[in-house]
Amino acid sequence: MQATEAVKVLVGFGEPLIGRLLTYDAVGMRFREVKLRRDPNCPLCGKNPTIKDLSIHMEGAAQACALGDNGPTHAFGAGAPPPPSAVGPAADVPSAKSGG
C-alpha cells in the first residue's frame, strides 16, 4: 500500500492519503480511515516552526548517528545495549548445541 501511495503522489494520479490515516485490522479483515488535522503547534509544519534545517537527512542515517558536540546521538550512545555485531564474534556466544 505504501508503494501505491508513493506512485500516486509521484504520478499525480488518484487520491493519495494526504491528511488521512488508513488502518488495517488483520484479525477482523477491516480497513478504517481516519481524517487527520494539522497540529498548529507542530515544530516542523505548525504556525511557528522551530525545526527549519533538515540537512542532516540529506546524508542519510550515518550523519544522524554521528558523534556530535554532546556525544553520540543514536540510541546505542544513550545507555542502550549495543547491537550483537558490536559485542564480538559469534564464537563468544554459547550455542544450544554445545550445552553451554
WOKA-V790718 format. One record per helix or strand. SS is the DSSP state (H for helix, E for strand). FROM is the first residue (numbers start at 0). LEN is the number of residues. Records with the same first field share a line. If there is no record, write none. Layout:
SS = FROM-LEN ; FROM-LEN
This chain:
H = 1-10 ; 54-3 ; 60-4 ; 74-4 ; 83-4 ; 89-3
E = 19-6 ; 29-6 ; 66-2 ; 70-2
